[in-house]
Amino acid sequence: MMQLNISMPPALKEWVDSRLAQGRYTDAAEYLRDLVRRDKDGAEDDQRWLKTMIEEGLASGTIDAEPEDVIEEIIAEFPARNG
């Protein structure tokens, strides 16, 4: 395994220590590895979501209306959606 040394201000060190005191992690390295894993998983989830949204948008096709007309139509429908 690669070794990584980091410096952090006292306030962050106190935060890490408080997390360790809760007993979920045995040491700071375990805590930081967990944070990095969760960040990585979140980034991958974000990429999947964005890819899905792009695919959905591309699959929805295009409309011939002018953008301003579409916006006006959406605004006109908005009060109806809220009753």
N, C-alpha and C positions, 0 to 999 in steps of 0.2 A: 504494500500500500504506500502511496505517496504521502509524505508529511507536509503539512502546511502550517505555518506560524502566522498568527494574526495579532494585530494590536487593536485595542478598542478603548474608548473613554471609560472612566470609572462607572458612569451611569449604566452603560451597556453591560459591563462586567457584573455589576450588582444584579441586573436583570437575569443574566445567565445563571448566576449563583442562586437566585430565587427560584428559577425553574428547576435547577438541580435539587434544591431543598424539598421540592414537592415530590421527589422520588420517582418521577417518570423516566429520568435519564440518569445513567451512572456517572457520566462525566461530560465536560463541555464538548468534547469531540463528538460524542454520540448525539448530543443536542444539535450541534451545528450540521452534522450529516443529515439528521432528520429534516432540518429546515431546508437544506439544499434539495433533498429528495422531493419534499412537498412543493417547493418552488418549481422544480423541473416538471413534476406532474401537472401543476397548474398551468405552466406554459404550454405543455402538450395539449391540455384540455382546451386552452384558448385557441391554439392553432386548429384543432379539430372543429371547434365551434365556428371559427372564421371561415374555414374551408366549406363547412356545411352551408353557411349563410351565402357564400359566393355561389356555390352550386345551385342553391335554391333560387337565388336572384337570376342566374343565367337561364335556369329552366323555366322561369316565369315568363320569359319572352319580353317583348317591348310593346309600347303603346304609341299611337300616332299623335296623341294630344301634346300640346305645348306644356312644358313644366309648370308655367304659371297657372294654367287652367287646372291641372291636376292638384296643385296646392290649394287653389280656391275651392275645388270640389271637396277636398279633405276637410278644410276649415268649415265649409257649409254643413258637412255631416257631423262635425264634432258635437254641437249642442244636442243633436238627436241621439247620440250615443249616451249622453249623460241624463237623458230623460227630460 
